[in-house]
Each structure stands twice: as structure tokens, then as C-alpha cells.
Amino acid sequence: MEIVLYYAPITCALAPYITLTEAKADFEVRPLNFRKGQHNSPEYLKLNPKHKVPLLIVNGRVLSESIAIQAWIARTFPQAKLLPADPWQELQAMSLMSWCSGGIHPFLARINSPPRVCDVPGADESVRRLATANLMELFKIADDLLAGREFFFDHFTAPDAHFFWCLRRASQFELDLSGFKNCMAHFERIKQRPSAQKLLAFEKSVQDEFAKAA
């Protein structure tokens, strides 16, 4: 089976990289340089007109959107137990990933690039302030969910990888996350996993290569 993951540094494509690694899958990574607009190239748009990552290609078949990709990984490599075995808990895991993708991610994107959601002159600070306030509310919910727990379920699953990205991206904006003790403990716990360490090393190597080509 030929598995190709299209990826870009910093992005949420780190989550399927981590889960594919956890699954001990044999996969190729094709990094895209967003600064050079490779995600908007004609070649990539033929694969994914949404011009986003992650994108998974399996034996020539294309699959986009993080939750669908994570579901495929979990079903293809059941021994990795990337989703809970109980059907109701599996749906809860899907719910958590949907929340990361559709609830948390958009506010992170607004902080990163306010003009993409509001082009009113001088609005950047307001957009960031409102997005940050919403994120604080969402991270409080996550902090409560993680109280007394190492992971969202009784072992590492795909939602842990996705939420790891959410916390990491928020920390890159230098947001004060110190009040979310459970979230930060979860972040450090995932960060120490071999799969996350491999991802971080790979990301650095890609960034270094991109810097040389700049």
C-alpha cells in the first residue's frame, strides 16, 4: 500500500503525521512551502482544490480533511487503537476532533491572519482580542475534560494528537495558557511521545531546507 501525506510545517497536518507514526505505517511525506505558495500551485490544486493540508493519497486515491484522514488511519491500522473500541466513545472521539477542527482552529487562524476575516483598516487588534477570548473559553472546556486524565480516553487516541496541535499553535502566538494546568500537562505528555518527537525533528529539518531555498 502506497501512502503519501502532504504536509506543511506548523499546520495541523502534524496530527496525521503523529498518528501514522503511532500506527507504524510506511508512508511518504511531501512537504509544501506555504511561503512560496506551493499549496496554490496548479499541480497541487489538481489534487486538492481546497489548497489545504493535510491531504492523504492512498494507492492514488485522494482523501482530504483531518477527521476523515484520521478515521482512515484508525480503521486501516486497528492495532494502534487510535480510536476507542466502544462505538459511543468512538463517536465522542470524532466529536472531539470536529471540535478541534471546526471550533478551535478557526480562532487560531484569525489570530494568525486577521485580514482574512476582516479587511476593515485597524481591525487586526480587535479580531485578535475577540479570537483570544473565545479560545480561552474553549481551552477551559478542554481543561475540565482532561481533569484527572492523561488522555481524552483511557489511552492515546487521534484526538490527543489533534488537540496537541491546537495547544502548540496557541503557544506559538505567545498566549498565556498557564491557567490551563491540565491542558499544558497533556501537551507536555504528548510532546514526549516518540511519534511527536519524530514529528518535531522532521518539522525542523523541513524548515531548515525551506530556509536554505529562500
Backbone hydrogen bonds, N-H to C=O, Kabsch-Sander energy under -0.5 kcal/mol:
donor,donor_aa,acceptor,acceptor_aa,energy
3,I,1,M,-0.6
4,V,57,I,-2.5
5,L,28,E,-3.1
6,Y,4,V,-0.5
6,Y,55,L,-3.1
7,Y,30,R,-1.7
11,T,8,A,-1.2
14,L,11,T,-1.5
15,A,12,C,-1.7
17,Y,13,A,-1.3
18,I,14,L,-2.4
19,T,15,A,-2.3
20,L,16,P,-2.7
21,T,17,Y,-1.8
22,E,18,I,-2.6
23,A,19,T,-2.1
24,K,21,T,-1.5
25,A,20,L,-2.5
27,F,25,A,-0.8
28,E,3,I,-2.8
30,R,5,L,-2.7
32,L,7,Y,-2.8
34,F,32,L,-1.0
36,K,33,N,-0.8
37,G,34,F,-1.6
38,Q,33,N,-2.1
40,N,37,G,-1.8
41,S,38,Q,-1.1
45,L,41,S,-2.7
46,K,42,P,-1.3
47,L,43,E,-0.8
47,L,44,Y,-0.7
48,N,44,Y,-3.1
51,H,48,N,-2.4
55,L,6,Y,-1.2
56,L,63,L,-2.9
57,I,4,V,-2.7
58,V,61,R,-2.8
59,N,2,E,-2.7
59,N,57,I,-0.6
61,R,58,V,-2.1
63,L,56,L,-3.0
65,E,54,P,-0.7
69,I,65,E,-2.2
70,Q,66,S,-2.8
71,A,67,I,-2.3
72,W,68,A,-2.2
73,I,69,I,-2.4
74,A,70,Q,-2.6
75,R,71,A,-2.3
76,T,72,W,-2.4
77,F,73,I,-2.0
80,A,77,F,-1.9
81,K,78,P,-1.5
90,E,86,D,-2.6
91,L,87,P,-1.8
92,Q,88,W,-1.9
93,A,89,Q,-2.3
94,M,90,E,-2.1
95,S,91,L,-2.4
96,L,92,Q,-2.3
97,M,93,A,-2.2
98,S,94,M,-2.5
99,W,95,S,-2.2
100,C,96,L,-2.3
101,S,97,M,-2.5
102,G,98,S,-3.5
103,G,99,W,-2.0
104,I,99,W,-2.1
105,H,100,C,-2.4
107,F,104,I,-0.9
108,L,104,I,-1.4
109,A,105,H,-2.3
110,R,106,P,-1.7
111,I,107,F,-1.7
112,N,108,L,-2.0
113,S,109,A,-2.3
116,R,113,S,-1.6
117,V,114,P,-2.0
118,C,114,P,-1.7
123,A,120,V,-1.9
127,V,123,A,-2.6
128,R,124,D,-2.4
129,R,125,E,-2.4
130,L,126,S,-2.5
131,A,127,V,-2.4
132,T,128,R,-2.5
133,A,129,R,-2.1
134,N,130,L,-2.0
135,L,131,A,-2.3
136,M,132,T,-2.4
137,E,133,A,-1.5
138,L,134,N,-2.1
139,F,135,L,-3.0
140,K,136,M,-1.5
141,I,137,E,-1.5
142,A,138,L,-2.1
143,D,139,F,-2.5
144,D,140,K,-2.0
145,L,141,I,-2.1
146,L,142,A,-1.9
147,A,144,D,-1.0
149,R,146,L,-2.3
151,F,153,F,-0.5
153,F,155,H,-0.6
158,A,82,L,-3.2
160,D,157,T,-1.3
161,A,157,T,-1.0
161,A,158,A,-0.5
162,H,158,A,-2.0
163,F,159,P,-2.7
164,F,160,D,-1.8
165,W,161,A,-1.6
166,C,162,H,-1.7
167,L,163,F,-2.5
168,R,164,F,-2.4
169,R,165,W,-3.0
170,A,166,C,-2.1
171,S,167,L,-2.4
172,Q,168,R,-1.5
173,F,169,R,-0.7
173,F,170,A,-1.0
174,E,171,S,-1.6
175,L,170,A,-1.4
177,L,175,L,-1.1
180,F,177,L,-2.0
181,K,179,G,-1.0
184,M,180,F,-2.5
185,A,181,K,-2.1
186,H,182,N,-2.2
187,F,183,C,-2.6
188,E,184,M,-2.3
189,R,185,A,-2.1
190,I,186,H,-2.5
191,K,187,F,-2.5
192,Q,188,E,-1.3
193,R,190,I,-1.6
197,Q,193,R,-2.5
198,K,194,P,-2.4
199,L,195,S,-1.9
200,L,196,A,-2.7
201,A,197,Q,-2.1
202,F,198,K,-2.5
203,E,199,L,-3.1
204,K,200,L,-2.0
205,S,201,A,-2.0
206,V,202,F,-2.3
207,Q,203,E,-2.7
208,D,204,K,-2.5
209,E,205,S,-2.0
210,F,206,V,-2.7
211,A,207,Q,-2.3
212,K,208,D,-1.9
213,A,209,E,-1.6
214,A,210,F,-0.6
214,A,211,A,-0.8
